[in-house]
Amino acid sequence: MNLAIVGYGKMGRLIEQLAPEYGFAVQLRLDVNNNANYEGLTRQNFQGIDVAVEFSTPSAAIENIERLARLGVNAVIGTTGWFGEIERARKAVESSGTGLVWSANFSVGVQIFAQIVAEAARLMARQPEYGAWAWEIHHAAKKDAPSGTLLALVERMKKSGYDKRIDTSSSRAGSVPGTHEIGFDAAADTITIRHTARSREGFARGALRAARWLAGKKGFFDFREVVGQLD
């Protein structure tokens, strides 16, 4: 299958490196040098492309999504920080009859972690003596804070019945790939649940897994559906 990479930075290069393992040949690479004003998103460039993987910037993501949909190209969206426009993205995909997979985090481990957090929140909702916090740290270059993943975790805690305040914070420093932590604290003890990414590889592999799954499909999908963790 033929793959396009929209946003050819560190993640894009890693996706290119791993793509053959997932049955993909990278045929198109778009970055600031050839797509600064979306001029690379043309029918000619995307002729024969089966799926596009998009890792750009929050400000460019929704425009990329809409243009890819108009071109009839299925897309996996790894960019975060644009989720306020998610209904706009859904409308573009559904009206064009294409397919899209989105997620705040393409790590399979994070998806399992989120299930654990949701169950912990459900249990802790019945324990009034415990307070909760949610914290994350990422590399200094990450644009959005708190991360989309942390916000999604907090939302899942609330949907699981935890209706008390959840103190939420984030840090940006160095080159940390990403750590997310959920904690519950009472006078007697503390419970901490943490996921730590060792590198960007898990995110790249998840995106490629989603791209392979999406090939030939139509619809607007959450990555949790790909890994079978949609509750």
VOMIMAR-277401 format. One record per residue (C-alpha): residue in three letters; chain; x, y, z. Coordinates in steps of 0.1 Angstrom, whole numbers, plus 2048, in hexadecimal, padded with zeros to 3 digits. Each point is the difference from the previous one (the first is absolute). Layout:
// VOMIMAR-277401
REC type mol  px  py  pz
REC  ALA   A   X   Y   Z
...
END
This chain:
// VOMIMAR-277401
REC type mol  px  py  pz
REC  MET   A 800 800 800
REC  ASN   A 80B 823 7F9
REC  LEU   A 804 819 81D
REC  ALA   A 802 826 801
REC  ILE   A 810 811 81E
REC  VAL   A 7F1 823 807
REC  GLY   A 818 811 819
REC  TYR   A 823 7F1 7F9
REC  GLY   A 811 808 821
REC  LYS   A 80E 7E8 81B
REC  MET   A 7E0 7EB 801
REC  GLY   A 7FC 800 7DA
REC  ARG   A 824 7F3 7FB
REC  LEU   A 7FA 7E5 81A
REC  ILE   A 7E0 7F6 7EF
REC  GLU   A 813 7FE 7DF
REC  GLN   A 81A 7EA 810
REC  LEU   A 7E6 7E7 80E
REC  ALA   A 7E7 801 7E4
REC  PRO   A 80D 7E1 7ED
REC  GLU   A 7F9 7EB 81E
REC  TYR   A 7DB 809 7FC
REC  GLY   A 7FF 7FA 7DB
REC  PHE   A 803 824 7F5
REC  ALA   A 816 812 7E7
REC  VAL   A 804 825 807
REC  GLN   A 7F9 812 7DF
REC  LEU   A 7FB 824 80C
REC  ARG   A 80F 816 81B
REC  LEU   A 7F2 822 807
REC  ASP   A 810 819 818
REC  VAL   A 805 826 803
REC  ASN   A 816 800 7E1
REC  ASN   A 7E5 7F3 7E8
REC  ASN   A 7DF 805 814
REC  ALA   A 804 820 814
REC  ASN   A 7DF 80D 7F1
REC  TYR   A 7F0 7DE 7F8
REC  GLU   A 80D 802 7DD
REC  GLY   A 80B 7DB 802
REC  LEU   A 7DD 7F4 806
REC  THR   A 7F7 7FA 7DB
REC  ARG   A 7EF 7E4 7ED
REC  GLN   A 81F 7FB 7EC
REC  ASN   A 816 7FB 81F
REC  PHE   A 7E7 7E8 810
REC  GLN   A 7F9 7EB 7E1
REC  GLY   A 804 7DC 80B
REC  ILE   A 803 807 825
REC  ASP   A 7ED 7E8 816
REC  VAL   A 803 812 822
REC  ALA   A 810 820 80D
REC  VAL   A 80F 803 822
REC  GLU   A 7FF 824 80E
REC  PHE   A 817 80C 81B
REC  SER   A 802 826 7FB
REC  THR   A 7F6 81C 817
REC  PRO   A 7DF 808 812
REC  SER   A 7FA 81F 7EB
REC  ALA   A 804 7ED 7DF
REC  ALA   A 7EF 7DF 809
REC  ILE   A 7DB 808 7F9
REC  GLU   A 809 810 7DE
REC  ASN   A 814 7E1 7F8
REC  ILE   A 7E3 7E9 80A
REC  GLU   A 7E7 813 7EB
REC  ARG   A 817 801 7E1
REC  LEU   A 809 7DB 803
REC  ALA   A 7DB 7F8 802
REC  ARG   A 7F8 814 7E1
REC  LEU   A 81B 7ED 7EE
REC  GLY   A 7EF 7E0 80A
REC  VAL   A 81E 7F4 815
REC  ASN   A 7FD 7EC 820
REC  ALA   A 814 80F 81D
REC  VAL   A 80F 7F8 822
REC  ILE   A 803 820 814
REC  GLY   A 81C 800 81A
REC  THR   A 801 825 807
REC  THR   A 7F1 80C 821
REC  GLY   A 7F3 821 80C
REC  TRP   A 7E4 804 7E5
REC  PHE   A 7E5 7EC 811
REC  GLY   A 7E9 81E 804
REC  GLU   A 7FA 7FC 7DA
REC  ILE   A 7F8 7DB 802
REC  GLU   A 7DC 804 7F4
REC  ARG   A 80D 814 7E2
REC  ALA   A 817 7E4 7F8
REC  ARG   A 7E5 7E6 804
REC  LYS   A 7E9 813 7E8
REC  ALA   A 81C 803 7E6
REC  VAL   A 807 7DA 801
REC  GLU   A 7DC 7F5 800
REC  SER   A 7F6 818 7E3
REC  SER   A 81D 7F4 7EB
REC  GLY   A 7FB 7DA 807
REC  THR   A 824 7FC 80B
REC  GLY   A 80F 7F0 820
REC  LEU   A 812 80F 81D
REC  VAL   A 810 7F4 820
REC  TRP   A 807 81A 81B
REC  SER   A 80D 7FE 824
REC  ALA   A 810 815 81B
REC  ASN   A 81B 7E4 801
REC  PHE   A 809 7E4 7E8
REC  SER   A 812 7EB 81A
REC  VAL   A 7EF 7DE 805
REC  GLY   A 80E 801 824
REC  VAL   A 7EF 821 807
REC  GLN   A 7DF 7F2 7F4
REC  ILE   A 803 7E3 819
REC  PHE   A 80B 819 81A
REC  ALA   A 7E1 815 7FA
REC  GLN   A 7EA 7E1 807
REC  ILE   A 812 7FB 821
REC  VAL   A 7FB 824 809
REC  ALA   A 7DB 7FF 7F8
REC  GLU   A 7FC 7E1 816
REC  ALA   A 813 810 81D
REC  ALA   A 7EB 81F 7FD
REC  ARG   A 7E0 7EB 801
REC  LEU   A 80C 7EF 820
REC  MET   A 80D 821 810
REC  ALA   A 7DF 812 7F9
REC  ARG   A 7F2 7ED 81E
REC  GLN   A 81D 80A 817
REC  PRO   A 7FA 824 80C
REC  GLU   A 820 803 814
REC  TYR   A 816 7FE 7E0
REC  GLY   A 809 81E 7EB
REC  ALA   A 80E 7FD 7DD
REC  TRP   A 81A 80F 7E9
REC  ALA   A 80A 7FD 7DC
REC  TRP   A 822 80B 7F4
REC  GLU   A 815 7FD 7E1
REC  ILE   A 823 80A 7F3
REC  HIS   A 80C 803 7DC
REC  HIS   A 81D 80E 7ED
REC  ALA   A 804 825 7FE
REC  ALA   A 7F6 802 7DB
REC  LYS   A 7DD 7F2 806
REC  LYS   A 7E7 81B 7F6
REC  ASP   A 7E1 7F8 815
REC  ALA   A 7FE 7FE 826
REC  PRO   A 7F0 7EE 811
REC  SER   A 804 7E4 7E7
REC  GLY   A 7E2 7F3 7ED
REC  THR   A 806 7DE 810
REC  LEU   A 7FE 80E 824
REC  LEU   A 7E0 813 7F8
REC  ALA   A 7F2 7E0 7F1
REC  LEU   A 80A 7EC 820
REC  VAL   A 7EF 81A 816
REC  GLU   A 7E0 7FE 7EB
REC  ARG   A 7FF 7DA 802
REC  MET   A 804 803 826
REC  LYS   A 7E2 817 801
REC  LYS   A 7EC 7E9 7E9
REC  SER   A 808 7E3 818
REC  GLY   A 7EF 812 81C
REC  TYR   A 81C 813 811
REC  ASP   A 7EE 821 806
REC  LYS   A 819 810 818
REC  ARG   A 81A 81A 7F7
REC  ILE   A 81E 7F2 7EC
REC  ASP   A 81E 816 804
REC  THR   A 810 802 7DD
REC  SER   A 823 80C 7F7
REC  SER   A 81B 7FC 7E6
REC  SER   A 825 806 7FC
REC  ARG   A 816 807 7E1
REC  ALA   A 825 7FA 801
REC  GLY   A 81C 7F0 7ED
REC  SER   A 7F9 7E3 7E8
REC  VAL   A 7E8 7EB 815
REC  PRO   A 7EB 7EA 7E7
REC  GLY   A 7E2 801 818
REC  THR   A 7F6 7F5 823
REC  HIS   A 7DC 800 80D
REC  GLU   A 7F7 7FB 825
REC  ILE   A 7DF 7FC 812
REC  GLY   A 800 800 826
REC  PHE   A 7E8 7FC 81D
REC  ASP   A 80A 80B 823
REC  ALA   A 7F1 7FD 823
REC  ALA   A 80E 804 823
REC  ALA   A 808 7DB 802
REC  ASP   A 810 7FA 7DE
REC  THR   A 806 809 7DC
REC  ILE   A 7F9 7EE 7DF
REC  THR   A 813 80A 7E1
REC  ILE   A 7FB 7F3 7DD
REC  ARG   A 81A 80A 7E6
REC  HIS   A 808 7FB 7DB
REC  THR   A 822 809 7F4
REC  ALA   A 809 800 7DB
REC  ARG   A 825 7F6 7FA
REC  SER   A 800 80F 7DD
REC  ARG   A 7EA 80B 7E3
REC  GLU   A 800 7DD 7F1
REC  GLY   A 7E0 7F6 812
REC  PHE   A 7ED 81D 7F1
REC  ALA   A 80E 7F9 7DD
REC  ARG   A 7F7 7DB 801
REC  GLY   A 7DD 808 80C
REC  ALA   A 7FB 819 7E4
REC  LEU   A 80C 7E6 7E6
REC  ARG   A 7EA 7E5 810
REC  ALA   A 7E3 818 7FC
REC  ALA   A 809 808 7DC
REC  ARG   A 801 7DB 7F7
REC  TRP   A 7DE 7FB 812
REC  LEU   A 7F1 81E 7EE
REC  ALA   A 809 7F7 7DD
REC  GLY   A 7E0 7FC 7EC
REC  LYS   A 7E9 80A 81C
REC  LYS   A 7E8 81E 803
REC  GLY   A 7F6 812 820
REC  PHE   A 80D 815 81D
REC  PHE   A 812 7E9 819
REC  ASP   A 811 804 822
REC  PHE   A 821 7ED 803
REC  ARG   A 7F0 7EC 81D
REC  GLU   A 7EB 7EE 7E6
REC  VAL   A 820 7F5 7EE
REC  VAL   A 80E 7F0 820
REC  GLY   A 7DF 7F3 80C
REC  GLN   A 7FE 817 81F
REC  LEU   A 7E1 815 7F9
REC  ASP   A 7E9 7FE 81E
END
